Amino acid sequence: MDCRAALMSIEAKADGLLPREAAAELAGHLAGCPACSAEDAAIEAAGPVLRALTGIRAMEKAPALDAMWTRVRAGIEEGREARRRSPWIARWVWIPAAAALAVFALLFYPAGTDRSPFHPSTFDVAVEDVESDVATVALVDKGEDLPRVIWIIEDAKS
Amino acid sequence: MPRAEARGRAGATVPFLLLLLLLAAVPSEAAETVAVDVGAVYASNEGASIDPALGTIRGKLQSMFNYTSYRMLDRKRRSLSVGETGEFELPGRRTLRATLLPAQGDKVRLSIRISDGPRNLLTTTLGLRRGGMVLVGGPSHQSGVLILLISAE
């Protein structure tokens, strides 16, 4: 292994990505190369330093984070308390409103119109009398399966 | 049982009972009345469409008449008690007046009068069964005729 390959392996080792065989090969190289060994030692030392630095930063920010969490928790509690305090009448006010709407719909639904298709059950009709002042009227009966028809013939038009 | 839950149940039950009362009141009135349904169909030879709102009567119309197009222009329903007259406005400023006459059993007797302004186009007395239907056709409308579907329930 040359020094260039050794440096790449050192970086891979620091990242925890170096395979076992390559690690053994790197160890052999480091044993005989002071420059690469020094680089490896420097990189190995950088890890704890970075972790310590991160810890220090976190400690610096801790009071601000605590204050923010306190505010969030207070907001959540305030919302819960507001819901607990709301009067029961306010929580159930929609029920009489819905009932009033249903009654209104029942009373004022336009019963004069019907859009459901026609489904007559019988065509049994007795025509007791029929007359017209201005037209000729014919009674058409084409059997029990068909409706009886009273046909108005206006001025021989239809 | 927690008080809030009991109050909630009472709040939901009272309107429900009110609705039940209202619905129960409707059939007692319906038993003494007859719903007269008048549909005005425009039959013509303009196009070849048949209104799906005509339901099962579509095939009957096609087998009885020679028109190619049937379109329902209007449909109205009136609940009538014996002696009461219901007025139905028809296309072309015509009017149909239906008066419910006394009848026995499931029979329905209707006095029908169709007028075109001051002109009396038709006066007839019909005896139907509940759910029955009779057709009145012939009055001209646009380039075709009107066919009235009169039924009683």
Interface residues (C-beta under 8 A of the other chain):
Chain A: W88 R91 W92 I95 P96 A98 A99 A102 V103 L106 A111 G112 T113 D114 R115 S116 P117 F118 H119 P120 S121 T122 F123 D124 V125 A126 V127 E128 D129 V130 E131 S132 D133 V134 A135 V137 V140 K142 L146 P147 R148 V149 I150 W151 I152 I153 E154 K157 S158
Chain B: A4 R7 G8 G11 A12 V14 P15 F16 L18 L19 L22 L23 D37 G39 P52 A53 L54 G55 T56 I57 K60 S63 M64 R75 K76 R77 R78 S79 R109 I114 D116 R119 N120 L121 L122 T123 T124 T125 L126 G127 L128 R129 G131 G132 M133 V134 L135 V136 G137 G138 P139 S140 V145 L149 S151
